[in-house]
Structure formats: structure tokens, C-alpha cells
């Protein structure tokens, strides 16, 4: 896989983050809201790690 392809995938993952943000802000989800918040934290960690490993120019 080329560095450009990896950067495209990282960007695609980062774009999907907004869906988790909206989901985590919904109050009527009960315990699913906690799962969404945990997934958001893990996604943020993943994006940060990928950005450190494959910095964009």
C-alpha cells in the first residue's frame, strides 16, 4: 500500500468521526451513548497515532 493510499484511508476515518460525535450527543440512547463515547475516544487515539506514524505534508 502506498503512503498516498494510507493518507486517503486516514482522511476517510477522520471524516467518519463526525457521525460518532453526533451519536454520542444523543441523550436517548442510554448505555449505547457510553459505547459511542468510548468508540470516539478510541478513534481519536487511532487518528492521532496514524498521524504521528504517517504525517501529512
PyMOL Python script that loads the backbone (N, CA, C, O; Angstrom):
from pymol import cmd

cmd.read_pdbstr("""\
ATOM      1  N   UNK A   1       0.852  -1.170   0.000  1.00  0.00           N
ATOM      2  CA  UNK A   1       0.000   0.000   0.000  1.00  0.00           C
ATOM      3  C   UNK A   1       0.901   1.237   0.000  1.00  0.00           C
ATOM      4  O   UNK A   1       1.886   1.303   0.735  1.00  0.00           O
ATOM      5  N   UNK A   2       0.554   2.186  -0.813  1.00  0.00           N
ATOM      6  CA  UNK A   2       1.370   3.396  -0.945  1.00  0.00           C
ATOM      7  C   UNK A   2       1.075   4.373   0.186  1.00  0.00           C
ATOM      8  O   UNK A   2       0.004   4.315   0.789  1.00  0.00           O
ATOM      9  N   UNK A   3       2.005   5.261   0.477  1.00  0.00           N
ATOM     10  CA  UNK A   3       1.751   6.283   1.505  1.00  0.00           C
ATOM     11  C   UNK A   3       0.520   7.144   1.174  1.00  0.00           C
ATOM     12  O   UNK A   3      -0.216   7.558   2.070  1.00  0.00           O
ATOM     13  N   UNK A   4       0.311   7.404  -0.114  1.00  0.00           N
ATOM     14  CA  UNK A   4      -0.854   8.205  -0.508  1.00  0.00           C
ATOM     15  C   UNK A   4      -2.157   7.474  -0.187  1.00  0.00           C
ATOM     16  O   UNK A   4      -3.121   8.084   0.276  1.00  0.00           O
ATOM     17  N   UNK A   5      -2.177   6.175  -0.435  1.00  0.00           N
ATOM     18  CA  UNK A   5      -3.371   5.377  -0.138  1.00  0.00           C
ATOM     19  C   UNK A   5      -3.641   5.361   1.368  1.00  0.00           C
ATOM     20  O   UNK A   5      -4.792   5.447   1.795  1.00  0.00           O
ATOM     21  N   UNK A   6      -2.583   5.251   2.167  1.00  0.00           N
ATOM     22  CA  UNK A   6      -2.747   5.289   3.623  1.00  0.00           C
ATOM     23  C   UNK A   6      -3.299   6.630   4.082  1.00  0.00           C
ATOM     24  O   UNK A   6      -4.174   6.684   4.946  1.00  0.00           O
ATOM     25  N   UNK A   7      -2.792   7.702   3.509  1.00  0.00           N
ATOM     26  CA  UNK A   7      -3.287   9.032   3.878  1.00  0.00           C
ATOM     27  C   UNK A   7      -4.754   9.193   3.514  1.00  0.00           C
ATOM     28  O   UNK A   7      -5.514   9.818   4.254  1.00  0.00           O
ATOM     29  N   UNK A   8      -5.157   8.634   2.380  1.00  0.00           N
ATOM     30  CA  UNK A   8      -6.567   8.692   1.984  1.00  0.00           C
ATOM     31  C   UNK A   8      -7.439   7.928   2.969  1.00  0.00           C
ATOM     32  O   UNK A   8      -8.529   8.380   3.317  1.00  0.00           O
ATOM     33  N   UNK A   9      -6.966   6.780   3.417  1.00  0.00           N
ATOM     34  CA  UNK A   9      -7.739   5.992   4.387  1.00  0.00           C
ATOM     35  C   UNK A   9      -7.828   6.695   5.732  1.00  0.00           C
ATOM     36  O   UNK A   9      -8.872   6.666   6.383  1.00  0.00           O
ATOM     37  N   UNK A  10      -6.735   7.326   6.150  1.00  0.00           N
ATOM     38  CA  UNK A  10      -6.756   8.087   7.406  1.00  0.00           C
ATOM     39  C   UNK A  10      -7.767   9.219   7.303  1.00  0.00           C
ATOM     40  O   UNK A  10      -8.533   9.455   8.237  1.00  0.00           O
ATOM     41  N   UNK A  11      -7.774   9.914   6.180  1.00  0.00           N
ATOM     42  CA  UNK A  11      -8.727  11.010   5.978  1.00  0.00           C
ATOM     43  C   UNK A  11     -10.164  10.485   5.994  1.00  0.00           C
ATOM     44  O   UNK A  11     -11.050  11.142   6.539  1.00  0.00           O
ATOM     45  N   UNK A  12     -10.403   9.329   5.414  1.00  0.00           N
ATOM     46  CA  UNK A  12     -11.749   8.746   5.400  1.00  0.00           C
ATOM     47  C   UNK A  12     -12.196   8.388   6.815  1.00  0.00           C
ATOM     48  O   UNK A  12     -13.354   8.597   7.177  1.00  0.00           O
ATOM     49  N   UNK A  13     -11.280   7.852   7.609  1.00  0.00           N
ATOM     50  CA  UNK A  13     -11.607   7.525   9.001  1.00  0.00           C
ATOM     51  C   UNK A  13     -11.936   8.797   9.770  1.00  0.00           C
ATOM     52  O   UNK A  13     -12.910   8.841  10.521  1.00  0.00           O
ATOM     53  N   UNK A  14     -11.132   9.819   9.583  1.00  0.00           N
ATOM     54  CA  UNK A  14     -11.350  11.084  10.289  1.00  0.00           C
ATOM     55  C   UNK A  14     -12.695  11.709   9.912  1.00  0.00           C
ATOM     56  O   UNK A  14     -13.347  12.323  10.757  1.00  0.00           O
ATOM     57  N   UNK A  15     -13.112  11.561   8.670  1.00  0.00           N
ATOM     58  CA  UNK A  15     -14.395  12.113   8.239  1.00  0.00           C
ATOM     59  C   UNK A  15     -15.564  11.395   8.921  1.00  0.00           C
ATOM     60  O   UNK A  15     -16.595  12.013   9.186  1.00  0.00           O
ATOM     61  N   UNK A  16     -15.416  10.123   9.202  1.00  0.00           N
ATOM     62  CA  UNK A  16     -16.478   9.359   9.853  1.00  0.00           C
ATOM     63  C   UNK A  16     -16.603   9.704  11.340  1.00  0.00           C
ATOM     64  O   UNK A  16     -17.586   9.332  11.982  1.00  0.00           O
ATOM     65  N   UNK A  17     -15.634  10.399  11.878  1.00  0.00           N
ATOM     66  CA  UNK A  17     -15.650  10.786  13.284  1.00  0.00           C
ATOM     67  C   UNK A  17     -16.890  11.608  13.623  1.00  0.00           C
ATOM     68  O   UNK A  17     -17.453  11.464  14.708  1.00  0.00           O
ATOM     69  N   UNK A  18     -17.309  12.457  12.714  1.00  0.00           N
ATOM     70  CA  UNK A  18     -18.468  13.312  12.971  1.00  0.00           C
ATOM     71  C   UNK A  18     -19.731  12.508  13.242  1.00  0.00           C
ATOM     72  O   UNK A  18     -20.566  12.925  14.043  1.00  0.00           O
ATOM     73  N   UNK A  19     -19.881  11.372  12.593  1.00  0.00           N
ATOM     74  CA  UNK A  19     -21.045  10.513  12.842  1.00  0.00           C
ATOM     75  C   UNK A  19     -21.052  10.034  14.292  1.00  0.00           C
ATOM     76  O   UNK A  19     -22.104   9.988  14.929  1.00  0.00           O
ATOM     77  N   UNK A  20     -19.880   9.677  14.810  1.00  0.00           N
ATOM     78  CA  UNK A  20     -19.795   9.257  16.210  1.00  0.00           C
ATOM     79  C   UNK A  20     -20.052  10.416  17.159  1.00  0.00           C
ATOM     80  O   UNK A  20     -20.660  10.230  18.214  1.00  0.00           O
ATOM     81  N   UNK A  21     -19.597  11.607  16.797  1.00  0.00           N
ATOM     82  CA  UNK A  21     -19.843  12.782  17.643  1.00  0.00           C
ATOM     83  C   UNK A  21     -21.346  13.009  17.764  1.00  0.00           C
ATOM     84  O   UNK A  21     -21.861  13.209  18.864  1.00  0.00           O
ATOM     85  N   UNK A  22     -22.043  12.977  16.645  1.00  0.00           N
ATOM     86  CA  UNK A  22     -23.498  13.187  16.678  1.00  0.00           C
ATOM     87  C   UNK A  22     -24.183  12.096  17.485  1.00  0.00           C
ATOM     88  O   UNK A  22     -25.090  12.377  18.267  1.00  0.00           O
ATOM     89  N   UNK A  23     -23.758  10.865  17.302  1.00  0.00           N
ATOM     90  CA  UNK A  23     -24.353   9.756  18.031  1.00  0.00           C
ATOM     91  C   UNK A  23     -24.105   9.881  19.530  1.00  0.00           C
ATOM     92  O   UNK A  23     -25.004   9.619  20.329  1.00  0.00           O
ATOM     93  N   UNK A  24     -22.911  10.273  19.914  1.00  0.00           N
ATOM     94  CA  UNK A  24     -22.589  10.380  21.342  1.00  0.00           C
ATOM     95  C   UNK A  24     -23.336  11.518  22.023  1.00  0.00           C
ATOM     96  O   UNK A  24     -23.449  11.534  23.249  1.00  0.00           O
ATOM     97  N   UNK A  25     -23.845  12.464  21.252  1.00  0.00           N
ATOM     98  CA  UNK A  25     -24.565  13.598  21.825  1.00  0.00           C
ATOM     99  C   UNK A  25     -26.061  13.339  21.979  1.00  0.00           C
ATOM    100  O   UNK A  25     -26.771  14.151  22.573  1.00  0.00           O
ATOM    101  N   UNK A  26     -26.539  12.231  21.459  1.00  0.00           N
ATOM    102  CA  UNK A  26     -27.956  11.905  21.600  1.00  0.00           C
ATOM    103  C   UNK A  26     -28.215  11.374  22.999  1.00  0.00           C
ATOM    104  O   UNK A  26     -27.585  10.410  23.435  1.00  0.00           O
ATOM    105  N   UNK A  27     -29.135  12.003  23.692  1.00  0.00           N
ATOM    106  CA  UNK A  27     -29.388  11.675  25.095  1.00  0.00           C
ATOM    107  C   UNK A  27     -30.279  10.440  25.266  1.00  0.00           C
ATOM    108  O   UNK A  27     -30.305   9.854  26.349  1.00  0.00           O
ATOM    109  N   UNK A  28     -30.994  10.039  24.243  1.00  0.00           N
ATOM    110  CA  UNK A  28     -31.973   8.967  24.396  1.00  0.00           C
ATOM    111  C   UNK A  28     -31.410   7.577  24.087  1.00  0.00           C
ATOM    112  O   UNK A  28     -32.181   6.646  23.854  1.00  0.00           O
ATOM    113  N   UNK A  29     -30.111   7.423  24.081  1.00  0.00           N
ATOM    114  CA  UNK A  29     -29.502   6.147  23.717  1.00  0.00           C
ATOM    115  C   UNK A  29     -29.162   5.264  24.910  1.00  0.00           C
ATOM    116  O   UNK A  29     -28.849   4.086  24.735  1.00  0.00           O
ATOM    117  N   UNK A  30     -29.218   5.804  26.095  1.00  0.00           N
ATOM    118  CA  UNK A  30     -28.904   5.008  27.281  1.00  0.00           C
ATOM    119  C   UNK A  30     -27.447   4.571  27.284  1.00  0.00           C
ATOM    120  O   UNK A  30     -26.543   5.386  27.102  1.00  0.00           O
ATOM    121  N   UNK A  31     -27.226   3.255  27.494  1.00  0.00           N
ATOM    122  CA  UNK A  31     -25.863   2.751  27.573  1.00  0.00           C
ATOM    123  C   UNK A  31     -25.157   2.779  26.218  1.00  0.00           C
ATOM    124  O   UNK A  31     -23.927   2.766  26.169  1.00  0.00           O
ATOM    125  N   UNK A  32     -25.904   2.816  25.132  1.00  0.00           N
ATOM    126  CA  UNK A  32     -25.289   2.917  23.816  1.00  0.00           C
ATOM    127  C   UNK A  32     -24.532   4.231  23.665  1.00  0.00           C
ATOM    128  O   UNK A  32     -23.555   4.306  22.920  1.00  0.00           O
ATOM    129  N   UNK A  33     -24.980   5.263  24.370  1.00  0.00           N
ATOM    130  CA  UNK A  33     -24.282   6.549  24.339  1.00  0.00           C
ATOM    131  C   UNK A  33     -22.873   6.393  24.905  1.00  0.00           C
ATOM    132  O   UNK A  33     -21.930   6.999  24.396  1.00  0.00           O
ATOM    133  N   UNK A  34     -22.727   5.593  25.944  1.00  0.00           N
ATOM    134  CA  UNK A  34     -21.394   5.339  26.513  1.00  0.00           C
ATOM    135  C   UNK A  34     -20.514   4.602  25.508  1.00  0.00           C
ATOM    136  O   UNK A  34     -19.322   4.889  25.393  1.00  0.00           O
ATOM    137  N   UNK A  35     -21.101   3.654  24.784  1.00  0.00           N
ATOM    138  CA  UNK A  35     -20.342   2.930  23.761  1.00  0.00           C
ATOM    139  C   UNK A  35     -19.882   3.875  22.666  1.00  0.00           C
ATOM    140  O   UNK A  35     -18.754   3.765  22.183  1.00  0.00           O
ATOM    141  N   UNK A  36     -20.743   4.802  22.270  1.00  0.00           N
ATOM    142  CA  UNK A  36     -20.385   5.764  21.225  1.00  0.00           C
ATOM    143  C   UNK A  36     -19.250   6.664  21.708  1.00  0.00           C
ATOM    144  O   UNK A  36     -18.333   6.966  20.944  1.00  0.00           O
ATOM    145  N   UNK A  37     -19.303   7.090  22.954  1.00  0.00           N
ATOM    146  CA  UNK A  37     -18.243   7.941  23.501  1.00  0.00           C
ATOM    147  C   UNK A  37     -16.921   7.179  23.580  1.00  0.00           C
ATOM    148  O   UNK A  37     -15.863   7.734  23.286  1.00  0.00           O
ATOM    149  N   UNK A  38     -16.984   5.912  23.976  1.00  0.00           N
ATOM    150  CA  UNK A  38     -15.768   5.094  24.036  1.00  0.00           C
ATOM    151  C   UNK A  38     -15.188   4.901  22.634  1.00  0.00           C
ATOM    152  O   UNK A  38     -13.976   4.991  22.443  1.00  0.00           O
ATOM    153  N   UNK A  39     -16.048   4.638  21.666  1.00  0.00           N
ATOM    154  CA  UNK A  39     -15.586   4.470  20.284  1.00  0.00           C
ATOM    155  C   UNK A  39     -14.959   5.757  19.779  1.00  0.00           C
ATOM    156  O   UNK A  39     -13.968   5.716  19.050  1.00  0.00           O
ATOM    157  N   UNK A  40     -15.516   6.892  20.153  1.00  0.00           N
ATOM    158  CA  UNK A  40     -14.979   8.183  19.750  1.00  0.00           C
ATOM    159  C   UNK A  40     -13.585   8.396  20.341  1.00  0.00           C
ATOM    160  O   UNK A  40     -12.683   8.861  19.644  1.00  0.00           O
ATOM    161  N   UNK A  41     -13.406   8.067  21.595  1.00  0.00           N
ATOM    162  CA  UNK A  41     -12.090   8.186  22.229  1.00  0.00           C
ATOM    163  C   UNK A  41     -11.072   7.279  21.536  1.00  0.00           C
ATOM    164  O   UNK A  41      -9.938   7.686  21.284  1.00  0.00           O
ATOM    165  N   UNK A  42     -11.489   6.045  21.231  1.00  0.00           N
ATOM    166  CA  UNK A  42     -10.578   5.118  20.575  1.00  0.00           C
ATOM    167  C   UNK A  42     -10.248   5.584  19.158  1.00  0.00           C
ATOM    168  O   UNK A  42      -9.113   5.442  18.703  1.00  0.00           O
ATOM    169  N   UNK A  43     -11.230   6.136  18.468  1.00  0.00           N
ATOM    170  CA  UNK A  43     -10.991   6.648  17.124  1.00  0.00           C
ATOM    171  C   UNK A  43     -10.021   7.827  17.169  1.00  0.00           C
ATOM    172  O   UNK A  43      -9.128   7.931  16.328  1.00  0.00           O
ATOM    173  N   UNK A  44     -10.196   8.712  18.150  1.00  0.00           N
ATOM    174  CA  UNK A  44      -9.277   9.845  18.297  1.00  0.00           C
ATOM    175  C   UNK A  44      -7.849   9.361  18.543  1.00  0.00           C
ATOM    176  O   UNK A  44      -6.897   9.901  17.980  1.00  0.00           O
ATOM    177  N   UNK A  45      -7.710   8.340  19.386  1.00  0.00           N
ATOM    178  CA  UNK A  45      -6.386   7.769  19.646  1.00  0.00           C
ATOM    179  C   UNK A  45      -5.791   7.178  18.371  1.00  0.00           C
ATOM    180  O   UNK A  45      -4.610   7.374  18.083  1.00  0.00           O
ATOM    181  N   UNK A  46      -6.607   6.460  17.615  1.00  0.00           N
ATOM    182  CA  UNK A  46      -6.146   5.850  16.373  1.00  0.00           C
ATOM    183  C   UNK A  46      -5.724   6.906  15.358  1.00  0.00           C
ATOM    184  O   UNK A  46      -4.673   6.782  14.729  1.00  0.00           O
ATOM    185  N   UNK A  47      -6.535   7.933  15.200  1.00  0.00           N
ATOM    186  CA  UNK A  47      -6.213   9.007  14.257  1.00  0.00           C
ATOM    187  C   UNK A  47      -4.916   9.701  14.667  1.00  0.00           C
ATOM    188  O   UNK A  47      -4.081  10.002  13.814  1.00  0.00           O
ATOM    189  N   UNK A  48      -4.740   9.957  15.957  1.00  0.00           N
ATOM    190  CA  UNK A  48      -3.522  10.602  16.438  1.00  0.00           C
ATOM    191  C   UNK A  48      -2.300   9.723  16.177  1.00  0.00           C
ATOM    192  O   UNK A  48      -1.257  10.209  15.740  1.00  0.00           O
ATOM    193  N   UNK A  49      -2.439   8.433  16.446  1.00  0.00           N
ATOM    194  CA  UNK A  49      -1.314   7.525  16.224  1.00  0.00           C
ATOM    195  C   UNK A  49      -0.983   7.416  14.737  1.00  0.00           C
ATOM    196  O   UNK A  49       0.189   7.434  14.361  1.00  0.00           O
ATOM    197  N   UNK A  50      -1.993   7.306  13.899  1.00  0.00           N
ATOM    198  CA  UNK A  50      -1.759   7.236  12.457  1.00  0.00           C
ATOM    199  C   UNK A  50      -1.130   8.528  11.935  1.00  0.00           C
ATOM    200  O   UNK A  50      -0.273   8.490  11.053  1.00  0.00           O
ATOM    201  N   UNK A  51      -1.551   9.662  12.476  1.00  0.00           N
ATOM    202  CA  UNK A  51      -0.986  10.924  12.042  1.00  0.00           C
ATOM    203  C   UNK A  51       0.480  11.071  12.448  1.00  0.00           C
ATOM    204  O   UNK A  51       1.275  11.665  11.720  1.00  0.00           O
ATOM    205  N   UNK A  52       0.831  10.529  13.615  1.00  0.00           N
ATOM    206  CA  UNK A  52       2.237  10.560  14.031  1.00  0.00           C
ATOM    207  C   UNK A  52       3.076   9.610  13.185  1.00  0.00           C
ATOM    208  O   UNK A  52       4.216   9.918  12.838  1.00  0.00           O
ATOM    209  N   UNK A  53       2.511   8.466  12.860  1.00  0.00           N
ATOM    210  CA  UNK A  53       3.242   7.469  12.092  1.00  0.00           C
ATOM    211  C   UNK A  53       3.377   7.852  10.632  1.00  0.00           C
ATOM    212  O   UNK A  53       4.425   7.654  10.018  1.00  0.00           O
ATOM    213  N   UNK A  54       2.308   8.399  10.087  1.00  0.00           N
ATOM    214  CA  UNK A  54       2.286   8.806   8.672  1.00  0.00           C
ATOM    215  C   UNK A  54       1.907  10.278   8.576  1.00  0.00           C
ATOM    216  O   UNK A  54       0.780  10.600   8.199  1.00  0.00           O
ATOM    217  N   UNK A  55       2.829  11.178   8.912  1.00  0.00           N
ATOM    218  CA  UNK A  55       2.496  12.612   8.895  1.00  0.00           C
ATOM    219  C   UNK A  55       2.164  13.072   7.480  1.00  0.00           C
ATOM    220  O   UNK A  55       2.763  12.636   6.496  1.00  0.00           O
ATOM    221  N   UNK A  56       1.185  13.968   7.421  1.00  0.00           N
ATOM    222  CA  UNK A  56       0.817  14.520   6.114  1.00  0.00           C
ATOM    223  C   UNK A  56       1.695  15.715   5.832  1.00  0.00           C
ATOM    224  O   UNK A  56       2.013  16.486   6.738  1.00  0.00           O
ATOM    225  N   UNK A  57       2.094  15.878   4.572  1.00  0.00           N
ATOM    226  CA  UNK A  57       2.985  17.005   4.227  1.00  0.00           C
ATOM    227  C   UNK A  57       2.305  18.356   4.379  1.00  0.00           C
ATOM    228  O   UNK A  57       2.924  19.390   4.127  1.00  0.00           O
TER     229      UNK A  57
END
""", "prot")
cmd.dss("prot")
cmd.show_as("cartoon", "prot")
cmd.util.cbc("prot")
cmd.orient("prot")
